[in-house]
Amino acid sequence: MLLTLALVLGVFAFWRSADLGTARLLTQSEQRLDSLMRGNAGWIRTIRDKFSTLSFALAQDEALRQYLMGNPAYGDAEALNRKFQQLAEDTGAPVLYLLDIHSQTLVSSNWQEPDSFVGNHYGFRPYFTKALEQGHAEYFALGTSSGKAGLYISRMVQDQEGKAVGVVVIKLVFDLLEKEWAGYGDRMFVTDPHGVILLSGEADWRLHSVNHAASEKLMSVRASQQFGDEPLEPVGLTMSDAGPGASFWKLGQERFLHVQQPVAGSDWTLHAMAPMKEALRTQAFQSRLMVMGLLCAALVLTALGLQRNQQRRESQARQELLRDALEEAVESRTAQLQVARRRLEQEMQALQEARSRARDLREQLEQAEKLSFLGQVTAGVAHEINQPVAAIELYADNTLRFLEQGQVETARQNLSRIQALTQRIGSITSQLCHYARKPQEQEGPVRVQAALDSAWQLLEHRARAQGVVLEREDLSEPVQVWALPVRLEQVLVNLLRNALDALEGREQGRIRMEVMTDGQHVRIVVSDNGPGLSPEIRQRLFTPFSSSRRQGVGLGLVISYDIVAALGGRLEEGPSRLGGATFHIVLRNADSALDKEER
């Protein structure tokens, strides 16, 4: 009776083990897909936001606005074409172009290509009409010239009275993202509200539809020519419930676990499908194999219990063999679980790295400006270091001779000189490292004299090469401002470098640095006797992409303005003191703030 009951329970457990193993596998797969989708959805949002911000900055560009209004003083078409071409190369955008109010392309980054957009009319494109109606628009479509699908981000350009004078357009493609998806074991793709596949790791899925797309919606999409003559045929998916939870979809004989998630900030939907047919079969086999082993063990143990008086030794031997088999099975399963755990950890690490890359994009512009400057001063710093190195070599040779001759005191003096020269080299290199690193410290009191010395030390070699004289007065009393040392030095370096640029090729160049206090604030003034600022440059002084230098990008003063503002101060252009340009850095007096806290 007990044996029969055990057999019935064993058979039940044998069949139920497959269901339990399947449920566990589905839960793990769904969690993995959810994690993968969150990372990719965030990355898509980051890409869209980056280029949306660029379109906003271009729409505020005074040179573009004046060009659209017919003012030739702000540049001609060739200069703007080259500017758009450089921006496209720097940002990785396939094409940027500018349309006038009549939808004609006036400026384009591909102006020198055979399929240049210049002269073309795009009034039939919704991204043009919607930008004029709403101020901005996003539109995914097939390119009429390139034949390649992409996302068009457009923004209206207005004159000073808020009247539309044109539209700036950026086209995006997601080739790198789709290439990364192609390497996944899972399938990733993005659909629009009509069920048309816009992005996919499977190249032959693009501009096809999923089966649940309504035919009348697809007819309207085809009629709009949004995707040209593409038939938008279904990819052949057979699906169950396509709600927010997980579901099973089929493609041919393969079964997929499907999850989907909306992409924030858009009407797109991100889909992920994991192939499950072979995984489910393997999981069911492993679960039943394990239960079968346990059942066999139970049956054998029961039989051995009934016959233990006659076959005690044989029963013990069999138990040992079965125990070894079970241990091997457990070890094998444990090894498989460890492999799965390591794979999950790697995927989580990849997700964290993707988020870290998105966060670092916000700091790259400022750090790139600093590193670009360091590259310019490398030759001068090498010259500064070569002189003490040569002197050290000479003193070292002399010291050996003095020691051989027994002149210990003279050798000691040479060693003291060598020590002073090495300290000079260390001062130069430590200043470069200090300036190059990203600021990590908290805001606090910063000595103005030390900041001025550090900034000038980075540019002193260039000033000597140009014959520029620095005029400054040592402060009678130490003055401190509330700031970050590296941030303040970066602003000073930008102002001094601009002054040296203005004095390039001029004789008897002079730069003056002054520090004034009025109790609550400290004013740091940097002046030069260069050509000064024209009225046009002064009007758009702190506007992005505005520069009086031919090779300038127009971001140095913008970055400096933002740094000073973040420190609670302001950066101003003031009256000329030496006949050239004059800038004022106004920051809080740290000594005054500390006195208030003590009271």
KOLZA-177943 format. One record per residue (C-alpha): residue number from 1; residue in three letters; chain; x, y, z. Coordinates in steps of 0.02 Angstrom, whole numbers, plus 50000, padded with zeros to 5 digits. Layout:
// KOLZA-177943
num,residu,chaine,c1,c2,c3
NUM,ALA,A,X,Y,Z .
...
END
This chain:
// KOLZA-177943
num,residu,chaine,c1,c2,c3
1,MET,A,50000,50000,50000 .
2,LEU,A,50138,50121,50049 .
3,LEU,A,50235,50076,49893 .
4,THR,A,50083,50112,49783 .
5,LEU,A,50052,50279,49868 .
6,ALA,A,50235,50324,49845 .
7,LEU,A,50225,50281,49661 .
8,VAL,A,50070,50391,49637 .
9,LEU,A,50151,50538,49726 .
10,GLY,A,50310,50513,49627 .
11,VAL,A,50219,50515,49460 .
12,PHE,A,50126,50673,49512 .
13,ALA,A,50289,50757,49564 .
14,PHE,A,50371,50700,49401 .
15,TRP,A,50242,50791,49293 .
16,ARG,A,50226,50944,49406 .
17,SER,A,50415,50970,49411 .
18,ALA,A,50413,51029,49230 .
19,ASP,A,50282,51163,49269 .
20,LEU,A,50379,51225,49420 .
21,GLY,A,50542,51233,49323 .
22,THR,A,50455,51324,49179 .
23,ALA,A,50381,51455,49297 .
24,ARG,A,50551,51487,49374 .
25,LEU,A,50634,51502,49203 .
26,LEU,A,50500,51623,49141 .
27,THR,A,50518,51732,49296 .
28,GLN,A,50706,51742,49277 .
29,SER,A,50694,51777,49089 .
30,GLU,A,50562,51913,49116 .
31,GLN,A,50670,51999,49248 .
32,ARG,A,50821,51993,49133 .
33,LEU,A,50722,52067,48987 .
34,ASP,A,50649,52203,49098 .
35,SER,A,50824,52253,49154 .
36,LEU,A,50889,52251,48975 .
37,MET,A,50743,52357,48914 .
38,ARG,A,50761,52488,49050 .
39,GLY,A,50942,52515,49002 .
40,ASN,A,50907,52528,48815 .
41,ALA,A,50753,52638,48838 .
42,GLY,A,50858,52757,48943 .
43,TRP,A,50995,52758,48811 .
44,ILE,A,50870,52800,48672 .
45,ARG,A,50800,52941,48780 .
46,THR,A,50977,53007,48810 .
47,ILE,A,51015,53012,48622 .
48,ARG,A,50852,53102,48582 .
49,ASP,A,50875,53227,48723 .
50,LYS,A,51055,53264,48669 .
51,PHE,A,51006,53314,48493 .
52,SER,A,50847,53402,48550 .
53,THR,A,50959,53511,48659 .
54,LEU,A,51073,53543,48509 .
55,SER,A,50923,53597,48403 .
56,PHE,A,50870,53717,48541 .
57,ALA,A,51046,53793,48549 .
58,LEU,A,51051,53816,48360 .
59,ALA,A,50878,53898,48361 .
60,GLN,A,50948,54028,48483 .
61,ASP,A,51105,54059,48377 .
62,GLU,A,51106,54245,48337 .
63,ALA,A,51206,54218,48176 .
64,LEU,A,51071,54100,48105 .
65,ARG,A,50932,54219,48157 .
66,GLN,A,51016,54370,48075 .
67,TYR,A,51056,54269,47917 .
68,LEU,A,50873,54217,47899 .
69,MET,A,50824,54400,47923 .
70,GLY,A,50942,54450,47782 .
71,ASN,A,51080,54532,47885 .
72,PRO,A,51246,54493,47797 .
73,ALA,A,51351,54563,47940 .
74,TYR,A,51333,54399,48037 .
75,GLY,A,51411,54287,47905 .
76,ASP,A,51377,54219,47732 .
77,ALA,A,51304,54052,47675 .
78,GLU,A,51474,53970,47654 .
79,ALA,A,51526,54010,47832 .
80,LEU,A,51363,53940,47901 .
81,ASN,A,51378,53785,47790 .
82,ARG,A,51552,53752,47860 .
83,LYS,A,51488,53781,48037 .
84,PHE,A,51347,53654,48011 .
85,GLN,A,51472,53532,47933 .
86,GLN,A,51587,53546,48084 .
87,LEU,A,51442,53524,48207 .
88,ALA,A,51385,53367,48114 .
89,GLU,A,51560,53293,48124 .
90,ASP,A,51579,53336,48309 .
91,THR,A,51408,53269,48363 .
92,GLY,A,51394,53120,48246 .
93,ALA,A,51230,53181,48168 .
94,PRO,A,51210,53124,47985 .
95,VAL,A,51147,53295,47928 .
96,LEU,A,51096,53467,47996 .
97,TYR,A,51009,53595,47887 .
98,LEU,A,50918,53762,47894 .
99,LEU,A,50755,53803,47803 .
100,ASP,A,50683,53975,47773 .
101,ILE,A,50500,54018,47804 .
102,HIS,A,50459,53957,47628 .
103,SER,A,50535,53783,47664 .
104,GLN,A,50687,53809,47551 .
105,THR,A,50852,53738,47618 .
106,LEU,A,50978,53881,47637 .
107,VAL,A,51115,53796,47740 .
108,SER,A,51161,53611,47756 .
109,SER,A,51304,53510,47830 .
110,ASN,A,51310,53407,47668 .
111,TRP,A,51325,53561,47558 .
112,GLN,A,51477,53490,47468 .
113,GLU,A,51402,53317,47437 .
114,PRO,A,51321,53265,47272 .
115,ASP,A,51153,53242,47361 .
116,SER,A,51164,53411,47450 .
117,PHE,A,51000,53474,47527 .
118,VAL,A,51040,53656,47482 .
119,GLY,A,50904,53726,47369 .
120,ASN,A,50779,53585,47404 .
121,HIS,A,50604,53621,47471 .
122,TYR,A,50535,53517,47615 .
123,GLY,A,50370,53603,47646 .
124,PHE,A,50280,53437,47622 .
125,ARG,A,50370,53363,47773 .
126,PRO,A,50268,53367,47935 .
127,TYR,A,50423,53412,48036 .
128,PHE,A,50425,53580,47944 .
129,THR,A,50241,53623,47963 .
130,LYS,A,50230,53562,48144 .
131,ALA,A,50385,53661,48194 .
132,LEU,A,50303,53820,48127 .
133,GLU,A,50141,53778,48218 .
134,GLN,A,50207,53709,48383 .
135,GLY,A,50386,53777,48394 .
136,HIS,A,50468,53605,48380 .
137,ALA,A,50430,53431,48310 .
138,GLU,A,50498,53254,48294 .
139,TYR,A,50461,53146,48142 .
140,PHE,A,50529,52974,48093 .
141,ALA,A,50528,52948,47905 .
142,LEU,A,50624,52883,47753 .
143,GLY,A,50744,53011,47680 .
144,THR,A,50692,53073,47508 .
145,SER,A,50873,53097,47452 .
146,SER,A,50971,52965,47549 .
147,GLY,A,50834,52833,47553 .
148,LYS,A,50882,52797,47734 .
149,ALA,A,50757,52807,47876 .
150,GLY,A,50793,52918,48026 .
151,LEU,A,50721,53032,48159 .
152,TYR,A,50702,53215,48108 .
153,ILE,A,50709,53340,48253 .
154,SER,A,50655,53516,48202 .
155,ARG,A,50640,53681,48294 .
156,MET,A,50574,53852,48241 .
157,VAL,A,50694,54000,48232 .
158,GLN,A,50613,54166,48284 .
159,ASP,A,50662,54347,48267 .
160,GLN,A,50669,54467,48415 .
161,GLU,A,50480,54492,48406 .
162,GLY,A,50443,54306,48412 .
163,LYS,A,50398,54292,48228 .
164,ALA,A,50453,54134,48137 .
165,VAL,A,50594,54162,48013 .
166,GLY,A,50648,53983,47980 .
167,VAL,A,50667,53804,48043 .
168,VAL,A,50826,53710,48094 .
169,VAL,A,50822,53521,48067 .
170,ILE,A,50933,53378,48131 .
171,LYS,A,50919,53201,48062 .
172,LEU,A,50968,53056,48176 .
173,VAL,A,51003,52874,48136 .
174,PHE,A,51028,52738,48264 .
175,ASP,A,51152,52627,48170 .
176,LEU,A,51266,52598,48321 .
177,LEU,A,51121,52552,48434 .
178,GLU,A,51049,52432,48304 .
179,LYS,A,51221,52355,48277 .
180,GLU,A,51235,52323,48465 .
181,TRP,A,51061,52244,48466 .
182,ALA,A,51113,52130,48323 .
183,GLY,A,51243,52053,48439 .
184,TYR,A,51115,52010,48574 .
185,GLY,A,51049,51835,48596 .
186,ASP,A,50878,51917,48618 .
187,ARG,A,50785,52018,48487 .
188,MET,A,50759,52204,48515 .
189,PHE,A,50654,52322,48409 .
190,VAL,A,50555,52486,48420 .
191,THR,A,50382,52517,48347 .
192,ASP,A,50278,52674,48319 .
193,PRO,A,50093,52691,48368 .
194,HIS,A,50043,52610,48202 .
195,GLY,A,50145,52453,48237 .
196,VAL,A,50280,52495,48108 .
197,ILE,A,50454,52434,48159 .
198,LEU,A,50569,52587,48158 .
199,LEU,A,50728,52514,48238 .
200,SER,A,50781,52333,48250 .
201,GLY,A,50933,52224,48276 .
202,GLU,A,50863,52118,48132 .
203,ALA,A,50902,52217,47973 .
204,ASP,A,50761,52134,47872 .
205,TRP,A,50631,52185,48002 .
206,ARG,A,50652,52373,47979 .
207,LEU,A,50502,52464,47903 .
208,HIS,A,50393,52309,47922 .
209,SER,A,50243,52294,48036 .
210,VAL,A,50196,52178,48177 .
211,ASN,A,50038,52076,48151 .
212,HIS,A,49928,52170,48272 .
213,ALA,A,49941,52335,48173 .
214,ALA,A,49769,52382,48104 .
215,SER,A,49762,52375,47915 .
216,GLU,A,49671,52542,47899 .
217,LYS,A,49808,52627,48000 .
218,LEU,A,49942,52555,47886 .
219,MET,A,49845,52615,47735 .
220,SER,A,49849,52794,47801 .
221,VAL,A,50036,52779,47837 .
222,ARG,A,50070,52716,47660 .
223,ALA,A,49966,52857,47588 .
224,SER,A,50067,52988,47684 .
225,GLN,A,50229,52927,47600 .
226,GLN,A,50313,52937,47771 .
227,PHE,A,50412,52781,47726 .
228,GLY,A,50416,52804,47538 .
229,ASP,A,50360,52652,47439 .
230,GLU,A,50398,52526,47576 .
231,PRO,A,50256,52398,47582 .
232,LEU,A,50263,52385,47774 .
233,GLU,A,50229,52198,47764 .
234,PRO,A,50210,52100,47928 .
235,VAL,A,50363,52007,47990 .
236,GLY,A,50259,51851,48025 .
237,LEU,A,50240,51860,48215 .
238,THR,A,50095,51769,48296 .
239,MET,A,50057,51844,48466 .
240,SER,A,49946,51823,48617 .
241,ASP,A,49900,51965,48734 .
242,ALA,A,50012,52115,48695 .
243,GLY,A,49978,52210,48856 .
244,PRO,A,50106,52283,48977 .
245,GLY,A,50149,52112,49050 .
246,ALA,A,50248,51969,48973 .
247,SER,A,50171,51859,48839 .
248,PHE,A,50220,51723,48715 .
249,TRP,A,50244,51766,48531 .
250,LYS,A,50286,51645,48392 .
251,LEU,A,50391,51664,48235 .
252,GLY,A,50385,51507,48131 .
253,GLN,A,50421,51360,48248 .
254,GLU,A,50511,51466,48378 .
255,ARG,A,50425,51531,48535 .
256,PHE,A,50479,51696,48613 .
257,LEU,A,50446,51774,48783 .
258,HIS,A,50394,51952,48739 .
259,VAL,A,50395,52109,48847 .
260,GLN,A,50371,52290,48796 .
261,GLN,A,50394,52461,48872 .
262,PRO,A,50356,52639,48812 .
263,VAL,A,50506,52750,48776 .
264,ALA,A,50489,52903,48889 .
265,GLY,A,50468,53068,48799 .
266,SER,A,50403,52991,48637 .
267,ASP,A,50262,52886,48564 .
268,TRP,A,50381,52740,48529 .
269,THR,A,50372,52568,48609 .
270,LEU,A,50526,52462,48644 .
271,HIS,A,50505,52273,48625 .
272,ALA,A,50617,52129,48683 .
273,MET,A,50594,51945,48637 .
274,ALA,A,50693,51801,48712 .
275,PRO,A,50692,51632,48620 .
276,MET,A,50615,51505,48738 .
277,LYS,A,50579,51345,48642 .
278,GLU,A,50746,51260,48673 .
279,ALA,A,50763,51336,48847 .
280,LEU,A,50592,51271,48900 .
281,ARG,A,50630,51099,48831 .
282,THR,A,50797,51092,48922 .
283,GLN,A,50720,51157,49084 .
284,ALA,A,50580,51027,49079 .
285,PHE,A,50703,50888,49043 .
286,GLN,A,50819,50940,49184 .
287,SER,A,50676,50957,49310 .
288,ARG,A,50602,50787,49266 .
289,LEU,A,50774,50709,49265 .
290,MET,A,50805,50773,49441 .
291,VAL,A,50635,50712,49504 .
292,MET,A,50661,50545,49418 .
293,GLY,A,50827,50527,49508 .
294,LEU,A,50745,50567,49674 .
295,LEU,A,50603,50444,49639 .
296,CYS,A,50725,50308,49594 .
297,ALA,A,50821,50344,49752 .
298,ALA,A,50662,50334,49855 .
299,LEU,A,50609,50172,49775 .
300,VAL,A,50779,50095,49797 .
301,LEU,A,50787,50150,49979 .
302,THR,A,50614,50078,50012 .
303,ALA,A,50663,49913,49933 .
304,LEU,A,50823,49910,50030 .
305,GLY,A,50727,49943,50192 .
306,LEU,A,50617,49790,50162 .
307,GLN,A,50768,49682,50128 .
308,ARG,A,50894,49759,50249 .
309,ASN,A,50904,49602,50354 .
310,GLN,A,50959,49497,50205 .
311,GLN,A,51055,49621,50098 .
312,ARG,A,51126,49749,50221 .
313,ARG,A,51297,49759,50140 .
314,GLU,A,51226,49767,49964 .
315,SER,A,51103,49903,50019 .
316,GLN,A,51243,50010,50091 .
317,ALA,A,51344,49995,49930 .
318,ARG,A,51196,50047,49825 .
319,GLN,A,51161,50195,49939 .
320,GLU,A,51339,50255,49916 .
321,LEU,A,51327,50242,49727 .
322,LEU,A,51163,50337,49725 .
323,ARG,A,51233,50469,49840 .
324,ASP,A,51379,50497,49722 .
325,ALA,A,51261,50512,49573 .
326,LEU,A,51153,50639,49666 .
327,GLU,A,51306,50741,49718 .
328,GLU,A,51367,50748,49537 .
329,ALA,A,51195,50803,49480 .
330,VAL,A,51189,50938,49614 .
331,GLU,A,51366,50997,49572 .
332,SER,A,51321,51003,49388 .
333,ARG,A,51164,51104,49422 .
334,THR,A,51260,51218,49542 .
335,ALA,A,51390,51252,49407 .
336,GLN,A,51252,51296,49284 .
337,LEU,A,51174,51416,49409 .
338,GLN,A,51342,51498,49441 .
339,VAL,A,51366,51524,49254 .
340,ALA,A,51193,51602,49244 .
341,ARG,A,51231,51713,49394 .
342,ARG,A,51394,51774,49317 .
343,ARG,A,51304,51811,49155 .
344,LEU,A,51172,51912,49248 .
345,GLU,A,51308,52008,49342 .
346,GLN,A,51395,52049,49177 .
347,GLU,A,51232,52114,49104 .
348,MET,A,51200,52220,49259 .
349,GLN,A,51377,52289,49247 .
350,ALA,A,51349,52332,49064 .
351,LEU,A,51189,52423,49112 .
352,GLN,A,51279,52522,49247 .
353,GLU,A,51417,52567,49124 .
354,ALA,A,51287,52628,48999 .
355,ARG,A,51210,52740,49132 .
356,SER,A,51382,52802,49182 .
357,ARG,A,51421,52846,49000 .
358,ALA,A,51260,52946,48988 .
359,ARG,A,51305,53040,49149 .
360,ASP,A,51482,53075,49087 .
361,LEU,A,51415,53158,48928 .
362,ARG,A,51362,53307,49032 .
363,GLU,A,51542,53334,49092 .
364,GLN,A,51633,53299,48928 .
365,LEU,A,51610,53473,48853 .
366,GLU,A,51692,53563,49000 .
367,GLN,A,51833,53435,49020 .
368,ALA,A,51866,53434,48831 .
369,GLU,A,51891,53622,48836 .
370,LYS,A,52020,53603,48976 .
371,LEU,A,52113,53460,48891 .
372,SER,A,52116,53555,48726 .
373,PHE,A,52203,53698,48816 .
374,LEU,A,52326,53578,48900 .
375,GLY,A,52372,53509,48729 .
376,GLN,A,52414,53686,48672 .
377,VAL,A,52531,53720,48820 .
378,THR,A,52622,53551,48813 .
379,ALA,A,52764,53615,48702 .
380,GLY,A,52793,53766,48814 .
381,VAL,A,52792,53660,48971 .
382,ALA,A,52917,53540,48892 .
383,HIS,A,53031,53688,48860 .
384,GLU,A,53009,53746,49041 .
385,ILE,A,53058,53572,49105 .
386,ASN,A,53204,53544,48984 .
387,GLN,A,53303,53691,49055 .
388,PRO,A,53307,53630,49239 .
389,VAL,A,53336,53451,49179 .
390,ALA,A,53492,53506,49084 .
391,ALA,A,53550,53603,49237 .
392,ILE,A,53521,53451,49349 .
393,GLU,A,53627,53344,49233 .
394,LEU,A,53769,53473,49238 .
395,TYR,A,53762,53490,49428 .
396,ALA,A,53761,53301,49449 .
397,ASP,A,53918,53280,49342 .
398,ASN,A,54007,53418,49439 .
399,THR,A,53954,53342,49606 .
400,LEU,A,54036,53175,49560 .
401,ARG,A,54199,53265,49520 .
402,PHE,A,54191,53368,49681 .
403,LEU,A,54163,53210,49784 .
404,GLU,A,54310,53125,49699 .
405,GLN,A,54417,53278,49741 .
406,GLY,A,54354,53281,49921 .
407,GLN,A,54263,53447,49904 .
408,VAL,A,54114,53394,50009 .
409,GLU,A,54045,53569,50045 .
410,THR,A,54043,53615,49860 .
411,ALA,A,53958,53448,49819 .
412,ARG,A,53827,53485,49954 .
413,GLN,A,53791,53654,49875 .
414,ASN,A,53767,53571,49705 .
415,LEU,A,53647,53444,49782 .
416,SER,A,53546,53588,49858 .
417,ARG,A,53534,53668,49685 .
418,ILE,A,53478,53500,49611 .
419,GLN,A,53344,53488,49746 .
420,ALA,A,53280,53664,49705 .
421,LEU,A,53273,53624,49518 .
422,THR,A,53175,53462,49548 .
423,GLN,A,53051,53560,49656 .
424,ARG,A,53029,53681,49510 .
425,ILE,A,52993,53537,49391 .
426,GLY,A,52872,53462,49516 .
427,SER,A,52783,53630,49532 .
428,ILE,A,52759,53641,49343 .
429,THR,A,52696,53462,49320 .
430,SER,A,52586,53464,49476 .
431,GLN,A,52503,53623,49413 .
432,LEU,A,52461,53537,49247 .
433,CYS,A,52390,53385,49340 .
434,HIS,A,52293,53498,49458 .
435,TYR,A,52215,53592,49313 .
436,ALA,A,52177,53435,49209 .
437,ARG,A,52084,53338,49343 .
438,LYS,A,51897,53349,49366 .
439,PRO,A,51848,53448,49523 .
440,GLN,A,51795,53335,49668 .
441,GLU,A,51810,53453,49817 .
442,GLN,A,51670,53552,49899 .
443,GLU,A,51650,53740,49887 .
444,GLY,A,51747,53838,50018 .
445,PRO,A,51868,53982,50045 .
446,VAL,A,51996,53999,49902 .
447,ARG,A,52145,54117,49907 .
448,VAL,A,52134,54233,49756 .
449,GLN,A,52323,54259,49751 .
450,ALA,A,52354,54071,49737 .
451,ALA,A,52223,54052,49599 .
452,LEU,A,52301,54195,49499 .
453,ASP,A,52475,54120,49519 .
454,SER,A,52417,53947,49464 .
455,ALA,A,52325,54011,49311 .
456,TRP,A,52468,54123,49255 .
457,GLN,A,52596,53982,49280 .
458,LEU,A,52506,53880,49145 .
459,LEU,A,52519,54023,49019 .
460,GLU,A,52681,54107,49072 .
461,HIS,A,52785,54020,48938 .
462,ARG,A,52667,54076,48800 .
463,ALA,A,52666,54256,48865 .
464,ARG,A,52856,54260,48862 .
465,ALA,A,52857,54191,48684 .
466,GLN,A,52736,54330,48629 .
467,GLY,A,52829,54464,48726 .
468,VAL,A,52674,54502,48832 .
469,VAL,A,52702,54588,49000 .
470,LEU,A,52594,54547,49152 .
471,GLU,A,52549,54693,49265 .
472,ARG,A,52485,54650,49438 .
473,GLU,A,52499,54710,49616 .
474,ASP,A,52530,54591,49760 .
475,LEU,A,52387,54598,49883 .
476,SER,A,52432,54683,50046 .
477,GLU,A,52314,54566,50138 .
478,PRO,A,52259,54391,50088 .
479,VAL,A,52090,54394,50000 .
480,GLN,A,51979,54239,49991 .
481,VAL,A,51824,54203,49888 .
482,TRP,A,51692,54069,49907 .
483,ALA,A,51726,53949,49761 .
484,LEU,A,51806,53788,49700 .
485,PRO,A,51995,53806,49666 .
486,VAL,A,51995,53709,49500 .
487,ARG,A,51838,53797,49438 .
488,LEU,A,51905,53972,49477 .
489,GLU,A,52073,53931,49395 .
490,GLN,A,51983,53867,49239 .
491,VAL,A,51890,54034,49221 .
492,LEU,A,52051,54133,49245 .
493,VAL,A,52143,54025,49117 .
494,ASN,A,52002,54053,48989 .
495,LEU,A,52010,54243,49014 .
496,LEU,A,52201,54249,49007 .
497,ARG,A,52205,54137,48853 .
498,ASN,A,52078,54249,48765 .
499,ALA,A,52187,54400,48807 .
500,LEU,A,52343,54315,48736 .
501,ASP,A,52245,54269,48579 .
502,ALA,A,52195,54452,48559 .
503,LEU,A,52378,54506,48580 .
504,GLU,A,52446,54381,48453 .
505,GLY,A,52563,54472,48332 .
506,ARG,A,52553,54640,48426 .
507,GLU,A,52704,54728,48497 .
508,GLN,A,52715,54787,48679 .
509,GLY,A,52568,54679,48731 .
510,ARG,A,52509,54702,48910 .
511,ILE,A,52390,54608,49025 .
512,ARG,A,52336,54678,49193 .
513,MET,A,52259,54578,49336 .
514,GLU,A,52179,54675,49480 .
515,VAL,A,52084,54622,49637 .
516,MET,A,51961,54738,49726 .
517,THR,A,51847,54709,49875 .
518,ASP,A,51690,54799,49931 .
519,GLY,A,51650,54702,50090 .
520,GLN,A,51524,54575,50028 .
521,HIS,A,51604,54537,49860 .
522,VAL,A,51775,54521,49777 .
523,ARG,A,51802,54584,49599 .
524,ILE,A,51942,54506,49494 .
525,VAL,A,51979,54609,49338 .
526,VAL,A,52076,54547,49184 .
527,SER,A,52118,54679,49051 .
528,ASP,A,52226,54686,48894 .
529,ASN,A,52281,54817,48768 .
530,GLY,A,52223,54717,48618 .
531,PRO,A,52100,54772,48482 .
532,GLY,A,51950,54755,48599 .
533,LEU,A,51776,54690,48559 .
534,SER,A,51670,54742,48412 .
535,PRO,A,51488,54794,48443 .
536,GLU,A,51428,54636,48355 .
537,ILE,A,51535,54521,48465 .
538,ARG,A,51488,54618,48623 .
539,GLN,A,51302,54598,48583 .
540,ARG,A,51315,54407,48578 .
541,LEU,A,51463,54387,48696 .
542,PHE,A,51397,54246,48806 .
543,THR,A,51297,54158,48668 .
544,PRO,A,51349,53979,48620 .
545,PHE,A,51450,53958,48458 .
546,SER,A,51492,54145,48454 .
547,SER,A,51679,54183,48433 .
548,SER,A,51785,54323,48360 .
549,ARG,A,51926,54198,48324 .
550,ARG,A,51924,54110,48155 .
551,GLN,A,51963,53940,48233 .
552,GLY,A,51861,53973,48391 .
553,VAL,A,51708,53866,48433 .
554,GLY,A,51630,54000,48543 .
555,LEU,A,51611,53899,48703 .
556,GLY,A,51752,53963,48817 .
557,LEU,A,51660,54116,48883 .
558,VAL,A,51495,54020,48892 .
559,ILE,A,51576,53886,49002 .
560,SER,A,51660,54020,49110 .
561,TYR,A,51495,54115,49128 .
562,ASP,A,51406,53955,49187 .
563,ILE,A,51546,53910,49309 .
564,VAL,A,51543,54082,49392 .
565,ALA,A,51352,54081,49399 .
566,ALA,A,51356,53908,49481 .
567,LEU,A,51473,53979,49614 .
568,GLY,A,51345,54115,49654 .
569,GLY,A,51436,54254,49561 .
570,ARG,A,51434,54337,49391 .
571,LEU,A,51551,54363,49242 .
572,GLU,A,51539,54534,49157 .
573,GLU,A,51622,54629,49016 .
574,GLY,A,51671,54801,49079 .
575,PRO,A,51741,54967,49019 .
576,SER,A,51912,54960,48937 .
577,ARG,A,52059,54990,49056 .
578,LEU,A,52206,54969,48935 .
579,GLY,A,52118,55005,48772 .
580,GLY,A,52070,54824,48737 .
581,ALA,A,51948,54703,48820 .
582,THR,A,51909,54698,49007 .
583,PHE,A,51816,54560,49104 .
584,HIS,A,51758,54561,49285 .
585,ILE,A,51736,54405,49394 .
586,VAL,A,51624,54449,49542 .
587,LEU,A,51618,54319,49683 .
588,ARG,A,51566,54315,49866 .
589,ASN,A,51697,54372,49992 .
590,ALA,A,51736,54214,50092 .
591,ASP,A,51807,54314,50239 .
592,SER,A,51645,54413,50254 .
593,ALA,A,51539,54255,50244 .
594,LEU,A,51643,54170,50380 .
595,ASP,A,51628,54322,50493 .
596,LYS,A,51438,54314,50478 .
597,GLU,A,51436,54130,50523 .
598,GLU,A,51545,54161,50678 .
599,ARG,A,51429,54301,50737 .
END
